[in-house]
């Protein structure tokens, strides 16, 4: 039960932070030139993204929405089986990130399940991204570390991680 609470707490935090920062970006950055924070290294650049990273699948918004729903349902299905706190954090980051971008795809223009995701942070030679994207990338990195350390997401009661 504790692992489930960890997963939900992380997911909720990512989701709320993503929602709040996207609302801020829409109100403060839309129809504006990029804002340099650290010169050209880190800028705030508002875009509405119909696809995935690097403009991949820009004509597949419906597919990306359905994939997001499947991933969220998969995380919810497997979450009660997780015995590792680290893996609970990984799945919480994934769930929060997926829900953040999925909310855009469901509720933003142009239409239901075809909405464009709000992206607003930019680094050199990298696609413009948001908090939800960041959470998913951090989850992938943490998953690689846990895997390299041979920490299983599901273990027996005697060998819980």
N, C-alpha and C positions, 0 to 999 in steps of 0.2 A: 504493500500500500504506500509506503514511503517513496518508493521509486516512481510510482504513478503520480504522486503529488509533486515530486521534483520535475518530472516531465511536463506536467500541466502548468506549473509555475513558470518554468522557462518559456514554454510556448506562449503563455499569456503575456509575459513581459515583452517578448520579441514582437508579438502581434500588436500590442498597444503602442509600443515605441515606434513601430513601423507606421501604424495608422496616424499617430500624432505628427511624425516628421513629414509624412506625405501631405497631410492637411496644411502644415506650415509651408512646405515647398510650393503647393498650389497657390497659396495666398501671397507668398513673398517672392517666388522665383519665376512664375509663369510670365511670359511676355517680357522677359528681361534678359539682358546680356549675362553671360557667365560671371559669377562673382569669384575673384581670386582670393583664396584663403592663405595658401602657401605658394604664392606665385603661380606658375603653370603646373606645379606638382599636384596640388589639390585645389579643385574648383567646385563650385556649386553650379551645376548646369542642368536646367529643367528640360526633361523630355517626356513624352508619352510614348511608351514602347509597346508595340503590338506583338512583338515576338519574344524571343529569349535572348540570352547574352550574345554579343557580337552580331546583333540583328538576325540571328538564326531563327528560322521558321516564322518570319513576320507575317506570312499568310496562313498560319496554322494556329491562330488564337484559340479557336474552339478546341482543337486537339490539346493544346497546352492547358486549357481550363479543365478538361476531362482528366488529363494526366494528373493535375494537381489534386483533384477530388480523389482519384485512386490512391495517390501517395498518402493523403491525409487519412483516408479510411484504413489503409495498410498500417500506418503508425498507430492509430487507435486500436486496431485489432491486436497488434503484437505488443503494445505497451504493457498490459498486465503480466506478460510473461518475462519482462526484463527484470533481471536481478542485479545488474551493475548500475551504480549511480552514474558513472561516466557515460554509459550508453543511454541512460535516462536523459542526461543533458543533451547528448547528440540528437536523440529523437525529439526532444523538446525544441531544440534549435530548428530542426527540419520542419516540424509541425508549425511552429510560429512563422517561419519564413514562407512556407507554402500557403498558409492561411492569409498572410499579409498580401501576397501577390494575387492569390485567388479572389480576395475581396475586390481588388481592382478589376479583375477580369469579369466578375459577376456584376458589379454595381456601376462601373464607369462607362463612359461612352466608348464606342458607338452603340453597343447593345449587350444584352444579357449573355454571359459566357464569352463575349468577344471584346470586352473592355480592354483598354490600354493601361498598362502598368505605369505608375509614376516612378521615374528614376530621377535622381538629382545629385548624386555625388560622382565626381570624375577624377580619375588618376590618369597619368600619361599612359598611352598604349593599352588601355583597358576600357571595356565598355562602361558607360554611365550606369550606376547601380543605386540601390537603396538599402535600407536596414534589413529587409527580408532576404535580399540576395546575400548580404554580408553574413547573416545567420546561417544560411545554407552552406556557404563556403567555409565558415568556421566549423560547422558540423562535420564537413568532409575531412578537414584537417584533424580534428579531434578523433574521428573514426579511424583515420590512418594511424594515429599514435596509439590508440587503444588496441588496434589490430596488431601493430608491431610489438606491443608489450604482451600480446597473447591474452588479452582480457576479453573474455567471452560476454556477449550481451545476456545470455541465459546460462546459468550454471546450477548445479545441484545445491541443495541446502548446505552441505558440508563445505563447499568450496566457493561460497559467494564472494564476489569482488566488490 
